[in-house]
């Protein structure tokens, strides 16, 4: 289930998925910041 | 700015927070980007040099760097006067700075717990610092590896929260 994060897939290595997942979380974080404390 | 002013001490604590943060996250990236991927490629007779000497020392600076980062970060937030608002994620403050630094702080705290509650106890089994069966070691390697990888992933939004706090000012 978590092999994409630990080992990657046949196509891309784990760094691609880990960094992409981190960037997706960052977008969610930006939306949260605006939702929590938006003017 | 006076040498012994409150602002000067606040700057010193920020300096120490960043120093220990680099110590922590630097080792996190070393484990994930360098050591772990290289282990299967190292000749078997040379692996004890990594597991017996390099890894235990790296883990020492890694986990204590994590602890120091959290301690100096909490002191810094308190000295900056926003510890309570940040812990509350800035809810009700209508201030994006507190939401940003608060999310960054909570992500950092989750990463710190990952280090001390999941990664380190499992690493002790992997490195043979505590007794464990081969099955337990295999299971510990996967758990510690996954927790460490999750920390790499969380470090990206965590760092955004730390630096974006200044952008929203």
N, CA and C atoms of all chains as a GROMACS GRO file, in nm:
protein
  624
    1UNK      N    1   0.082  -0.121   0.000
    1UNK     CA    2   0.000   0.000   0.000
    1UNK      C    3   0.086   0.127   0.000
    2UNK      N    4   0.197   0.120   0.074
    2UNK     CA    5   0.282   0.240   0.086
    2UNK      C    6   0.411   0.230   0.005
    3UNK      N    7   0.417   0.131  -0.086
    3UNK     CA    8   0.541   0.110  -0.161
    3UNK      C    9   0.577   0.229  -0.250
    4UNK      N   10   0.475   0.303  -0.296
    4UNK     CA   11   0.504   0.420  -0.379
    4UNK      C   12   0.589   0.521  -0.302
    5UNK      N   13   0.566   0.528  -0.168
    5UNK     CA   14   0.640   0.623  -0.085
    5UNK      C   15   0.777   0.566  -0.044
    6UNK      N   16   0.781   0.435  -0.022
    6UNK     CA   17   0.905   0.372   0.023
    6UNK      C   18   1.000   0.340  -0.092
    7UNK      N   19   0.943   0.285  -0.201
    7UNK     CA   20   1.029   0.237  -0.309
    7UNK      C   21   1.002   0.303  -0.443
    8UNK      N   22   0.890   0.371  -0.457
    8UNK     CA   23   0.852   0.424  -0.588
    8UNK      C   24   0.782   0.317  -0.668
    9UNK      N   25   0.763   0.342  -0.795
    9UNK     CA   26   0.702   0.242  -0.882
    9UNK      C   27   0.804   0.208  -0.991
   10UNK      N   28   0.764   0.124  -1.083
   10UNK     CA   29   0.855   0.089  -1.191
   10UNK      C   30   0.891   0.209  -1.277
   11UNK      N   31   0.798   0.306  -1.281
   11UNK     CA   32   0.819   0.420  -1.371
   11UNK      C   33   0.904   0.530  -1.307
   12UNK      N   34   0.869   0.568  -1.185
   12UNK     CA   35   0.944   0.675  -1.115
   12UNK      C   36   0.990   0.627  -0.979
   13UNK      N   37   1.100   0.683  -0.931
   13UNK     CA   38   1.153   0.647  -0.800
   13UNK      C   39   1.076   0.717  -0.688
   14UNK      N   40   1.106   0.676  -0.566
   14UNK     CA   41   1.034   0.732  -0.450
   14UNK      C   42   1.049   0.884  -0.437
   15UNK      N   43   1.165   0.944  -0.473
   15UNK     CA   44   1.175   1.090  -0.451
   15UNK      C   45   1.067   1.167  -0.528
   16UNK      N   46   1.034   1.121  -0.649
   16UNK     CA   47   0.933   1.190  -0.728
   16UNK      C   48   0.799   1.190  -0.655
   17UNK      N   49   0.759   1.074  -0.602
   17UNK     CA   50   0.629   1.063  -0.534
   17UNK      C   51   0.630   1.135  -0.400
   18UNK      N   52   0.741   1.124  -0.327
   18UNK     CA   53   0.749   1.188  -0.195
   18UNK      C   54   0.742   1.340  -0.209
   19UNK      N   55   0.818   1.395  -0.303
   19UNK     CA   56   0.820   1.540  -0.322
   19UNK      C   57   0.686   1.588  -0.377
   20UNK      N   58   0.627   1.512  -0.470
   20UNK     CA   59   0.495   1.549  -0.524
   20UNK      C   60   0.390   1.548  -0.412
   21UNK      N   61   0.393   1.444  -0.328
   21UNK     CA   62   0.297   1.437  -0.217
   21UNK      C   63   0.318   1.556  -0.122
   22UNK      N   64   0.444   1.593  -0.098
   22UNK     CA   65   0.473   1.708  -0.012
   22UNK      C   66   0.420   1.837  -0.073
   23UNK      N   67   0.431   1.850  -0.204
   23UNK     CA   68   0.380   1.971  -0.271
   23UNK      C   69   0.227   1.975  -0.267
   24UNK      N   70   0.163   1.859  -0.282
   24UNK     CA   71   0.016   1.853  -0.272
   24UNK      C   72  -0.027   1.896  -0.132
   25UNK      N   73   0.044   1.846  -0.030
   25UNK     CA   74   0.012   1.885   0.108
   25UNK      C   75   0.034   2.034   0.128
   26UNK      N   76   0.134   2.091   0.060
   26UNK     CA   77   0.161   2.234   0.073
   26UNK      C   78   0.046   2.316   0.014
   27UNK      N   79  -0.010   2.270  -0.099
   27UNK     CA   80  -0.125   2.339  -0.159
   27UNK      C   81  -0.244   2.335  -0.062
   28UNK      N   82  -0.266   2.216  -0.002
   28UNK     CA   83  -0.373   2.203   0.098
   28UNK      C   84  -0.348   2.298   0.215
   29UNK      N   85  -0.221   2.307   0.256
   29UNK     CA   86  -0.183   2.396   0.366
   29UNK      C   87  -0.215   2.542   0.332
   30UNK      N   88  -0.181   2.584   0.209
   30UNK     CA   89  -0.207   2.723   0.167
   30UNK      C   90  -0.357   2.750   0.171
   31UNK      N   91  -0.437   2.655   0.122
   31UNK     CA   92  -0.582   2.673   0.125
   31UNK      C   93  -0.634   2.679   0.268
   32UNK      N   94  -0.573   2.597   0.357
   32UNK     CA   95  -0.612   2.597   0.498
   32UNK      C   96  -0.582   2.731   0.564
   33UNK      N   97  -0.463   2.785   0.532
   33UNK     CA   98  -0.424   2.914   0.591
   33UNK      C   99  -0.528   3.021   0.554
   34UNK      N  100  -0.570   3.021   0.427
   34UNK     CA  101  -0.669   3.119   0.382
   34UNK      C  102  -0.807   3.091   0.443
   35UNK      N  103  -0.838   2.963   0.458
   35UNK     CA  104  -0.969   2.928   0.514
   35UNK      C  105  -0.977   2.964   0.662
   36UNK      N  106  -0.866   2.939   0.735
   36UNK     CA  107  -0.865   2.964   0.880
   36UNK      C  108  -0.861   3.114   0.910
   37UNK      N  109  -0.774   3.185   0.840
   37UNK     CA  110  -0.748   3.325   0.878
   37UNK      C  111  -0.768   3.421   0.760
   38UNK      N  112  -0.849   3.383   0.662
   38UNK     CA  113  -0.874   3.472   0.549
   38UNK      C  114  -0.946   3.597   0.593
   39UNK      N  115  -0.919   3.705   0.521
   39UNK     CA  116  -0.979   3.834   0.562
   39UNK      C  117  -1.126   3.840   0.526
   40UNK      N  118   1.966   4.812   1.848
   40UNK     CA  119   1.946   4.688   1.924
   40UNK      C  120   2.061   4.669   2.023
   41UNK      N  121   2.028   4.671   2.149
   41UNK     CA  122   2.130   4.651   2.251
   41UNK      C  123   2.177   4.506   2.252
   42UNK      N  124   2.302   4.486   2.300
   42UNK     CA  125   2.359   4.352   2.299
   42UNK      C  126   2.279   4.257   2.387
   43UNK      N  127   2.230   4.303   2.498
   43UNK     CA  128   2.162   4.214   2.591
   43UNK      C  129   2.011   4.238   2.593
   44UNK      N  130   1.958   4.298   2.489
   44UNK     CA  131   1.815   4.325   2.486
   44UNK      C  132   1.736   4.196   2.465
   45UNK      N  133   1.605   4.203   2.491
   45UNK     CA  134   1.515   4.090   2.470
   45UNK      C  135   1.517   4.049   2.323
   46UNK      N  136   1.521   4.149   2.233
   46UNK     CA  137   1.522   4.122   2.089
   46UNK      C  138   1.651   4.048   2.049
   47UNK      N  139   1.762   4.084   2.113
   47UNK     CA  140   1.890   4.016   2.083
   47UNK      C  141   1.882   3.869   2.123
   48UNK      N  142   1.827   3.842   2.241
   48UNK     CA  143   1.814   3.703   2.286
   48UNK      C  144   1.718   3.626   2.197
   49UNK      N  145   1.613   3.695   2.152
   49UNK     CA  146   1.517   3.632   2.061
   49UNK      C  147   1.586   3.591   1.931
   50UNK      N  148   1.674   3.680   1.882
   50UNK     CA  149   1.750   3.651   1.760
   50UNK      C  150   1.843   3.532   1.783
   51UNK      N  151   1.906   3.525   1.901
   51UNK     CA  152   1.997   3.414   1.933
   51UNK      C  153   1.920   3.281   1.935
   52UNK      N  154   1.800   3.284   1.994
   52UNK     CA  155   1.718   3.162   2.000
   52UNK      C  156   1.676   3.122   1.858
   53UNK      N  157   1.642   3.219   1.772
   53UNK     CA  158   1.608   3.189   1.632
   53UNK      C  159   1.727   3.123   1.560
   54UNK      N  160   1.845   3.177   1.588
   54UNK     CA  161   1.971   3.125   1.530
   54UNK      C  162   1.990   2.978   1.572
   55UNK      N  163   1.972   2.951   1.703
   55UNK     CA  164   1.988   2.815   1.754
   55UNK      C  165   1.880   2.722   1.699
   56UNK      N  166   1.758   2.775   1.682
   56UNK     CA  167   1.647   2.697   1.626
   56UNK      C  168   1.681   2.653   1.483
   57UNK      N  169   1.735   2.745   1.404
   57UNK     CA  170   1.769   2.713   1.264
   57UNK      C  171   1.890   2.619   1.260
   58UNK      N  172   1.989   2.642   1.346
   58UNK     CA  173   2.107   2.554   1.352
   58UNK      C  174   2.065   2.410   1.382
   59UNK      N  175   1.983   2.393   1.488
   59UNK     CA  176   1.943   2.256   1.525
   59UNK      C  177   1.847   2.198   1.422
   60UNK      N  178   1.767   2.284   1.357
   60UNK     CA  179   1.678   2.237   1.250
   60UNK      C  180   1.756   2.182   1.132
   61UNK      N  181   1.867   2.247   1.097
   61UNK     CA  182   1.952   2.196   0.988
   61UNK      C  183   2.016   2.064   1.030
   62UNK      N  184   2.060   2.058   1.158
   62UNK     CA  185   2.117   1.933   1.211
   62UNK      C  186   2.016   1.818   1.194
   63UNK      N  187   1.889   1.844   1.227
   63UNK     CA  188   1.784   1.742   1.222
   63UNK      C  189   1.749   1.706   1.077
   64UNK      N  190   1.705   1.805   1.002
   64UNK     CA  191   1.654   1.778   0.868
   64UNK      C  192   1.769   1.738   0.774
   65UNK      N  193   1.889   1.789   0.800
   65UNK     CA  194   2.005   1.747   0.721
   65UNK      C  195   2.029   1.597   0.733
   66UNK      N  196   2.021   1.546   0.858
   66UNK     CA  197   2.038   1.401   0.878
   66UNK      C  198   1.920   1.324   0.821
   67UNK      N  199   1.798   1.381   0.834
   67UNK     CA  200   1.680   1.315   0.775
   67UNK      C  201   1.699   1.293   0.625
   68UNK      N  202   1.746   1.396   0.555
   68UNK     CA  203   1.767   1.386   0.411
   68UNK      C  204   1.885   1.293   0.380
   69UNK      N  205   1.988   1.294   0.468
   69UNK     CA  206   2.100   1.201   0.449
   69UNK      C  207   2.052   1.056   0.455
   70UNK      N  208   1.971   1.024   0.558
   70UNK     CA  209   1.921   0.887   0.570
   70UNK      C  210   1.839   0.847   0.448
   71UNK      N  211   1.747   0.937   0.406
   71UNK     CA  212   1.652   0.901   0.301
   71UNK      C  213   1.710   0.908   0.160
   72UNK      N  214   1.791   1.010   0.133
   72UNK     CA  215   1.841   1.027  -0.003
   72UNK      C  216   1.974   0.955  -0.028
   73UNK      N  217   2.050   0.926   0.080
   73UNK     CA  218   2.183   0.869   0.062
   73UNK      C  219   2.199   0.730   0.125
   74UNK      N  220   2.189   0.723   0.258
   74UNK     CA  221   2.224   0.597   0.324
   74UNK      C  222   2.133   0.479   0.288
   75UNK      N  223   2.000   0.500   0.307
   75UNK     CA  224   1.906   0.388   0.284
   75UNK      C  225   1.910   0.338   0.140
   76UNK      N  226   1.906   0.425   0.037
   76UNK     CA  227   1.910   0.372  -0.100
   76UNK      C  228   2.043   0.303  -0.134
   77UNK      N  229   2.151   0.343  -0.065
   77UNK     CA  230   2.282   0.286  -0.098
   77UNK      C  231   2.309   0.153  -0.027
   78UNK      N  232   2.240   0.125   0.083
   78UNK     CA  233   2.270   0.004   0.163
   78UNK      C  234   2.269  -0.125   0.081
   79UNK      N  235   2.168  -0.148  -0.005
   79UNK     CA  236   2.169  -0.275  -0.081
   79UNK      C  237   2.287  -0.284  -0.178
   80UNK      N  238   2.345  -0.170  -0.217
   80UNK     CA  239   2.455  -0.170  -0.315
   80UNK      C  240   2.592  -0.183  -0.249
   81UNK      N  241   2.596  -0.169  -0.115
   81UNK     CA  242   2.724  -0.181  -0.044
   81UNK      C  243   2.758  -0.330  -0.024
   82UNK      N  244   2.882  -0.372  -0.055
   82UNK     CA  245   2.919  -0.512  -0.033
   82UNK      C  246   2.891  -0.554   0.111
   83UNK      N  247   2.840  -0.676   0.128
   83UNK     CA  248   2.795  -0.724   0.260
   83UNK      C  249   2.902  -0.707   0.368
   84UNK      N  250   3.028  -0.731   0.332
   84UNK     CA  251   3.133  -0.725   0.434
   84UNK      C  252   3.162  -0.582   0.479
   85UNK      N  253   3.116  -0.484   0.399
   85UNK     CA  254   3.140  -0.343   0.437
   85UNK      C  255   3.021  -0.281   0.511
   86UNK      N  256   2.905  -0.348   0.508
   86UNK     CA  257   2.785  -0.290   0.572
   86UNK      C  258   2.799  -0.266   0.722
   87UNK      N  259   2.870  -0.354   0.795
   87UNK     CA  260   2.886  -0.327   0.939
   87UNK      C  261   2.948  -0.190   0.970
   88UNK      N  262   3.026  -0.137   0.875
   88UNK     CA  263   3.084  -0.003   0.898
   88UNK      C  264   2.973   0.102   0.906
   89UNK      N  265   2.869   0.082   0.826
   89UNK     CA  266   2.756   0.176   0.827
   89UNK      C  267   2.668   0.151   0.949
   90UNK      N  268   2.625   0.024   0.966
   90UNK     CA  269   2.530  -0.006   1.075
   90UNK      C  270   2.596   0.005   1.213
   91UNK      N  271   2.727  -0.022   1.221
   91UNK     CA  272   2.794  -0.022   1.351
   91UNK      C  273   2.852   0.112   1.392
   92UNK      N  274   2.885   0.196   1.294
   92UNK     CA  275   2.954   0.322   1.327
   92UNK      C  276   2.881   0.446   1.275
   93UNK      N  277   2.856   0.450   1.143
   93UNK     CA  278   2.798   0.573   1.086
   93UNK      C  279   2.654   0.595   1.132
   94UNK      N  280   2.569   0.492   1.116
   94UNK     CA  281   2.427   0.508   1.148
   94UNK      C  282   2.402   0.546   1.295
   95UNK      N  283   2.466   0.478   1.393
   95UNK     CA  284   2.438   0.518   1.533
   95UNK      C  285   2.477   0.663   1.562
   96UNK      N  286   2.588   0.708   1.504
   96UNK     CA  287   2.630   0.847   1.527
   96UNK      C  288   2.535   0.944   1.458
   97UNK      N  289   2.498   0.911   1.334
   97UNK     CA  290   2.404   0.997   1.261
   97UNK      C  291   2.270   1.003   1.334
   98UNK      N  292   2.226   0.888   1.388
   98UNK     CA  293   2.098   0.885   1.461
   98UNK      C  294   2.104   0.967   1.589
   99UNK      N  295   2.222   0.970   1.652
   99UNK     CA  296   2.238   1.051   1.773
   99UNK      C  297   2.213   1.198   1.741
  100UNK      N  298   2.282   1.252   1.641
  100UNK     CA  299   2.266   1.394   1.606
  100UNK      C  300   2.129   1.422   1.547
  101UNK      N  301   2.071   1.321   1.478
  101UNK     CA  302   1.938   1.332   1.419
  101UNK      C  303   1.832   1.352   1.528
  102UNK      N  304   1.828   1.262   1.627
  102UNK     CA  305   1.720   1.269   1.725
  102UNK      C  306   1.738   1.384   1.824
  103UNK      N  307   1.864   1.412   1.862
  103UNK     CA  308   1.884   1.524   1.954
  103UNK      C  309   1.872   1.658   1.882
  104UNK      N  310   1.903   1.659   1.752
  104UNK     CA  311   1.876   1.779   1.671
  104UNK      C  312   1.727   1.806   1.667
  105UNK      N  313   1.646   1.699   1.654
  105UNK     CA  314   1.500   1.713   1.653
  105UNK      C  315   1.451   1.772   1.785
  106UNK      N  316   1.503   1.718   1.896
  106UNK     CA  317   1.461   1.767   2.029
  106UNK      C  318   1.499   1.914   2.047
  107UNK      N  319   1.622   1.949   2.009
  107UNK     CA  320   1.667   2.088   2.026
  107UNK      C  321   1.585   2.182   1.938
  108UNK      N  322   1.551   2.138   1.818
  108UNK     CA  323   1.471   2.223   1.727
  108UNK      C  324   1.337   2.257   1.790
  109UNK      N  325   1.272   2.155   1.848
  109UNK     CA  326   1.140   2.176   1.910
  109UNK      C  327   1.153   2.270   2.031
  110UNK      N  328   1.253   2.245   2.115
  110UNK     CA  329   1.270   2.327   2.237
  110UNK      C  330   1.296   2.474   2.199
  111UNK      N  331   1.393   2.496   2.109
  111UNK     CA  332   1.424   2.635   2.071
  111UNK      C  333   1.307   2.698   1.994
  112UNK      N  334   1.234   2.618   1.916
  112UNK     CA  335   1.119   2.671   1.842
  112UNK      C  336   1.009   2.718   1.936
  113UNK      N  337   0.982   2.638   2.040
  113UNK     CA  338   0.877   2.676   2.136
  113UNK      C  339   0.919   2.801   2.213
  114UNK      N  340   1.048   2.807   2.253
  114UNK     CA  341   1.097   2.927   2.324
  114UNK      C  342   1.086   3.050   2.233
  115UNK      N  343   1.123   3.032   2.106
  115UNK     CA  344   1.117   3.142   2.010
  115UNK      C  345   0.973   3.193   1.991
  116UNK      N  346   0.879   3.099   1.979
  116UNK     CA  347   0.738   3.138   1.961
  116UNK      C  348   0.688   3.212   2.085
  117UNK      N  349   0.732   3.165   2.202
  117UNK     CA  350   0.691   3.230   2.327
  117UNK      C  351   0.752   3.372   2.334
  118UNK      N  352   0.882   3.383   2.301
  118UNK     CA  353   0.948   3.514   2.305
  118UNK      C  354   0.888   3.610   2.202
  119UNK      N  355   0.838   3.554   2.090
  119UNK     CA  356   0.778   3.637   1.986
  119UNK      C  357   0.634   3.673   2.018
  120UNK      N  358   0.580   3.612   2.125
  120UNK     CA  359   0.448   3.649   2.173
  120UNK      C  360   0.332   3.585   2.100
  121UNK      N  361   0.359   3.476   2.022
  121UNK     CA  362   0.247   3.416   1.950
  121UNK      C  363   0.233   3.266   1.974
  122UNK      N  364   0.294   3.214   2.082
  122UNK     CA  365   0.290   3.069   2.105
  122UNK      C  366   0.145   3.018   2.112
  123UNK      N  367   0.063   3.084   2.194
  123UNK     CA  368  -0.076   3.039   2.211
  123UNK      C  369  -0.155   3.047   2.082
  124UNK      N  370  -0.140   3.160   2.010
  124UNK     CA  371  -0.215   3.177   1.885
  124UNK      C  372  -0.170   3.076   1.779
  125UNK      N  373  -0.039   3.045   1.778
  125UNK     CA  374   0.012   2.949   1.679
  125UNK      C  375  -0.037   2.808   1.711
  126UNK      N  376  -0.032   2.771   1.840
  126UNK     CA  377  -0.080   2.638   1.879
  126UNK      C  378  -0.227   2.623   1.842
  127UNK      N  379  -0.303   2.732   1.852
  127UNK     CA  380  -0.446   2.732   1.817
  127UNK      C  381  -0.466   2.751   1.667
  128UNK      N  382  -0.357   2.744   1.588
  128UNK     CA  383  -0.360   2.756   1.441
  128UNK      C  384  -0.416   2.890   1.393
  129UNK      N  385  -0.413   2.989   1.480
  129UNK     CA  386  -0.461   3.122   1.442
  129UNK      C  387  -0.611   3.131   1.426
  130UNK      N  388  -0.682   3.028   1.473
  130UNK     CA  389  -0.828   3.028   1.460
  130UNK      C  390  -0.885   3.145   1.542
  131UNK      N  391  -0.965   3.226   1.476
  131UNK     CA  392  -1.028   3.341   1.542
  131UNK      C  393  -0.942   3.466   1.542
  132UNK      N  394  -0.816   3.454   1.495
  132UNK     CA  395  -0.727   3.570   1.499
  132UNK      C  396  -0.735   3.654   1.372
  133UNK      N  397  -0.788   3.597   1.263
  133UNK     CA  398  -0.790   3.662   1.131
  133UNK      C  399  -0.650   3.708   1.090
  134UNK      N  400  -0.548   3.630   1.132
  134UNK     CA  401  -0.409   3.662   1.098
  134UNK      C  402  -0.343   3.539   1.036
  135UNK      N  403  -0.311   3.552   0.907
  135UNK     CA  404  -0.255   3.436   0.835
  135UNK      C  405  -0.119   3.395   0.890
  136UNK      N  406  -0.046   3.487   0.952
  136UNK     CA  407   0.086   3.453   1.007
  136UNK      C  408   0.073   3.343   1.111
  137UNK      N  409  -0.028   3.357   1.199
  137UNK     CA  410  -0.044   3.257   1.306
  137UNK      C  411  -0.090   3.124   1.249
  138UNK      N  412  -0.177   3.129   1.146
  138UNK     CA  413  -0.221   3.004   1.082
  138UNK      C  414  -0.102   2.934   1.016
  139UNK      N  415  -0.018   3.012   0.945
  139UNK     CA  416   0.096   2.954   0.874
  139UNK      C  417   0.199   2.895   0.971
  140UNK      N  418   0.240   2.974   1.071
  140UNK     CA  419   0.342   2.923   1.164
  140UNK      C  420   0.283   2.812   1.251
  141UNK      N  421   0.153   2.821   1.280
  141UNK     CA  422   0.087   2.718   1.362
  141UNK      C  423   0.085   2.584   1.291
  142UNK      N  424   0.048   2.584   1.162
  142UNK     CA  425   0.047   2.459   1.085
  142UNK      C  426   0.190   2.406   1.076
  143UNK      N  427   0.287   2.495   1.051
  143UNK     CA  428   0.428   2.453   1.046
  143UNK      C  429   0.474   2.392   1.177
  144UNK      N  430   0.432   2.454   1.288
  144UNK     CA  431   0.471   2.403   1.420
  144UNK      C  432   0.411   2.265   1.447
  145UNK      N  433   0.282   2.248   1.415
  145UNK     CA  434   0.218   2.119   1.440
  145UNK      C  435   0.280   2.010   1.352
  146UNK      N  436   0.310   2.044   1.225
  146UNK     CA  437   0.376   1.946   1.138
  146UNK      C  438   0.513   1.909   1.195
  147UNK      N  439   0.587   2.009   1.244
  147UNK     CA  440   0.718   1.984   1.304
  147UNK      C  441   0.706   1.896   1.428
  148UNK      N  442   0.599   1.919   1.506
  148UNK     CA  443   0.578   1.839   1.628
  148UNK      C  444   0.544   1.694   1.592
  149UNK      N  445   0.462   1.674   1.488
  149UNK     CA  446   0.431   1.538   1.442
  149UNK      C  447   0.560   1.469   1.396
  150UNK      N  448   0.645   1.544   1.324
  150UNK     CA  449   0.773   1.488   1.278
  150UNK      C  450   0.862   1.451   1.396
  151UNK      N  451   0.863   1.536   1.499
  151UNK     CA  452   0.942   1.510   1.620
  151UNK      C  453   0.894   1.381   1.688
  152UNK      N  454   0.760   1.364   1.698
  152UNK     CA  455   0.706   1.242   1.758
  152UNK      C  456   0.742   1.120   1.674
  153UNK      N  457   0.738   1.135   1.542
  153UNK     CA  458   0.780   1.027   1.452
  153UNK      C  459   0.923   0.982   1.485
  154UNK      N  460   1.012   1.081   1.508
  154UNK     CA  461   1.152   1.050   1.537
  154UNK      C  462   1.165   0.971   1.667
  155UNK      N  463   1.106   1.024   1.775
  155UNK     CA  464   1.131   0.968   1.907
  155UNK      C  465   1.042   0.849   1.942
  156UNK      N  466   0.920   0.844   1.885
  156UNK     CA  467   0.825   0.738   1.923
  156UNK      C  468   0.827   0.621   1.824
  157UNK      N  469   0.856   0.650   1.696
  157UNK     CA  470   0.852   0.542   1.596
  157UNK      C  471   0.992   0.508   1.543
  158UNK      N  472   1.063   0.609   1.490
  158UNK     CA  473   1.189   0.580   1.421
  158UNK      C  474   1.297   0.526   1.515
  159UNK      N  475   1.325   0.599   1.623
  159UNK     CA  476   1.435   0.561   1.712
  159UNK      C  477   1.414   0.425   1.779
  160UNK      N  478   1.296   0.393   1.838
  160UNK     CA  479   1.278   0.260   1.897
  160UNK      C  480   1.296   0.148   1.794
  161UNK      N  481   1.250   0.169   1.672
  161UNK     CA  482   1.265   0.066   1.568
  161UNK      C  483   1.409   0.058   1.518
  162UNK      N  484   1.477   0.173   1.510
  162UNK     CA  485   1.618   0.171   1.469
  162UNK      C  486   1.705   0.095   1.568
  163UNK      N  487   1.670   0.103   1.696
  163UNK     CA  488   1.748   0.031   1.798
  163UNK      C  489   1.742  -0.120   1.771
  164UNK      N  490   1.626  -0.168   1.724
  164UNK     CA  491   1.614  -0.311   1.691
  164UNK      C  492   1.694  -0.343   1.565
  165UNK      N  493   1.685  -0.254   1.464
  165UNK     CA  494   1.754  -0.277   1.336
  165UNK      C  495   1.905  -0.284   1.358
  166UNK      N  496   1.958  -0.193   1.440
  166UNK     CA  497   2.102  -0.184   1.461
  166UNK      C  498   2.154  -0.281   1.567
  167UNK      N  499   2.061  -0.356   1.630
  167UNK     CA  500   2.103  -0.454   1.729
  167UNK      C  501   2.135  -0.392   1.864
  168UNK      N  502   2.088  -0.270   1.890
  168UNK     CA  503   2.112  -0.206   2.019
  168UNK      C  504   2.020  -0.266   2.125
  169UNK      N  505   1.906  -0.325   2.080
  169UNK     CA  506   1.820  -0.404   2.168
  169UNK      C  507   1.795  -0.537   2.096
  170UNK      N  508   1.767  -0.640   2.175
  170UNK     CA  509   1.750  -0.772   2.112
  170UNK      C  510   1.619  -0.778   2.035
  171UNK      N  511   1.625  -0.841   1.917
  171UNK     CA  512   1.507  -0.858   1.833
  171UNK      C  513   1.529  -0.977   1.740
  172UNK      N  514   1.419  -1.044   1.708
  172UNK     CA  515   1.429  -1.158   1.614
  172UNK      C  516   1.448  -1.103   1.472
  173UNK      N  517   1.496  -1.186   1.379
  173UNK     CA  518   1.510  -1.139   1.240
  173UNK      C  519   1.379  -1.087   1.183
  174UNK      N  520   1.265  -1.150   1.221
  174UNK     CA  521   1.134  -1.106   1.172
  174UNK      C  522   1.102  -0.966   1.226
  175UNK      N  523   1.133  -0.947   1.354
  175UNK     CA  524   1.108  -0.815   1.416
  175UNK      C  525   1.194  -0.708   1.349
  176UNK      N  526   1.317  -0.746   1.316
  176UNK     CA  527   1.407  -0.648   1.251
  176UNK      C  528   1.355  -0.610   1.113
  177UNK      N  529   1.306  -0.708   1.038
  177UNK     CA  530   1.251  -0.680   0.905
  177UNK      C  531   1.130  -0.587   0.916
  178UNK      N  532   1.043  -0.617   1.014
  178UNK     CA  533   0.924  -0.534   1.035
  178UNK      C  534   0.964  -0.393   1.081
  179UNK      N  535   1.062  -0.385   1.171
  179UNK     CA  536   1.109  -0.255   1.220
  179UNK      C  537   1.168  -0.171   1.108
  180UNK      N  538   1.240  -0.238   1.016
  180UNK     CA  539   1.302  -0.164   0.905
  180UNK      C  540   1.195  -0.096   0.819
  181UNK      N  541   1.084  -0.169   0.795
  181UNK     CA  542   0.977  -0.112   0.713
  181UNK      C  543   0.906   0.003   0.787
  182UNK      N  544   0.879  -0.018   0.916
  182UNK     CA  545   0.809   0.085   0.995
  182UNK      C  546   0.895   0.212   1.005
  183UNK      N  547   1.023   0.194   1.042
  183UNK     CA  548   1.112   0.310   1.057
  183UNK      C  549   1.132   0.379   0.922
  184UNK      N  550   1.147   0.300   0.818
  184UNK     CA  551   1.166   0.356   0.684
  184UNK      C  552   1.047   0.438   0.639
  185UNK      N  553   0.928   0.385   0.668
  185UNK     CA  554   0.806   0.455   0.626
  185UNK      C  555   0.787   0.584   0.707
  186UNK      N  556   0.812   0.576   0.838
  186UNK     CA  557   0.799   0.696   0.922
  186UNK      C  558   0.899   0.803   0.880
  187UNK      N  559   1.019   0.760   0.846
  187UNK     CA  560   1.123   0.853   0.802
  187UNK      C  561   1.084   0.917   0.668
  188UNK      N  562   1.029   0.836   0.578
  188UNK     CA  563   0.988   0.888   0.447
  188UNK      C  564   0.870   0.986   0.462
  189UNK      N  565   0.778   0.954   0.555
  189UNK     CA  566   0.666   1.045   0.583
  189UNK      C  567   0.721   1.180   0.631
  190UNK      N  568   0.829   1.174   0.712
  190UNK     CA  569   0.888   1.298   0.761
  190UNK      C  570   0.948   1.381   0.646
  191UNK      N  571   1.009   1.314   0.547
  191UNK     CA  572   1.059   1.388   0.430
  191UNK      C  573   0.942   1.459   0.361
  192UNK      N  574   0.832   1.385   0.345
  192UNK     CA  575   0.713   1.442   0.280
  192UNK      C  576   0.659   1.561   0.361
  193UNK      N  577   0.648   1.543   0.494
  193UNK     CA  578   0.593   1.650   0.579
  193UNK      C  579   0.687   1.770   0.589
  194UNK      N  580   0.818   1.747   0.568
  194UNK     CA  581   0.912   1.858   0.580
  194UNK      C  582   0.883   1.967   0.476
  195UNK      N  583   0.822   1.930   0.364
  195UNK     CA  584   0.795   2.029   0.258
  195UNK      C  585   0.689   2.131   0.302
  196UNK      N  586   0.567   2.086   0.345
  196UNK     CA  587   0.472   2.185   0.397
  196UNK      C  588   0.517   2.247   0.530
  197UNK      N  589   0.595   2.172   0.612
  197UNK     CA  590   0.643   2.228   0.739
  197UNK      C  591   0.731   2.350   0.711
  198UNK      N  592   0.824   2.337   0.617
  198UNK     CA  593   0.914   2.449   0.585
  198UNK      C  594   0.837   2.565   0.523
  199UNK      N  595   0.732   2.534   0.445
  199UNK     CA  596   0.649   2.641   0.389
  199UNK      C  597   0.588   2.723   0.503
  200UNK      N  598   0.532   2.654   0.603
  200UNK     CA  599   0.471   2.724   0.716
  200UNK      C  600   0.571   2.812   0.788
  201UNK      N  601   0.695   2.763   0.803
  201UNK     CA  602   0.799   2.840   0.873
  201UNK      C  603   0.836   2.968   0.797
  202UNK      N  604   0.853   2.957   0.665
  202UNK     CA  605   0.898   3.075   0.590
  202UNK      C  606   0.782   3.163   0.544
  203UNK      N  607   0.665   3.103   0.518
  203UNK     CA  608   0.551   3.182   0.467
  203UNK      C  609   0.498   3.276   0.574
  204UNK      N  610   0.520   3.240   0.698
  204UNK     CA  611   0.480   3.324   0.811
  204UNK      C  612   0.529   3.467   0.791
  205UNK      N  613   0.651   3.483   0.736
  205UNK     CA  614   0.706   3.617   0.712
  205UNK      C  615   0.641   3.683   0.590
  206UNK      N  616   0.603   3.602   0.490
  206UNK     CA  617   0.537   3.655   0.371
  206UNK      C  618   0.401   3.715   0.406
  207UNK      N  619   0.328   3.652   0.496
  207UNK     CA  620   0.194   3.698   0.530
  207UNK      C  621   0.195   3.819   0.622
  208UNK      N  622   0.315   3.860   0.667
  208UNK     CA  623   0.323   3.973   0.761
  208UNK      C  624   0.278   4.103   0.693
   0.00000   0.00000   0.00000
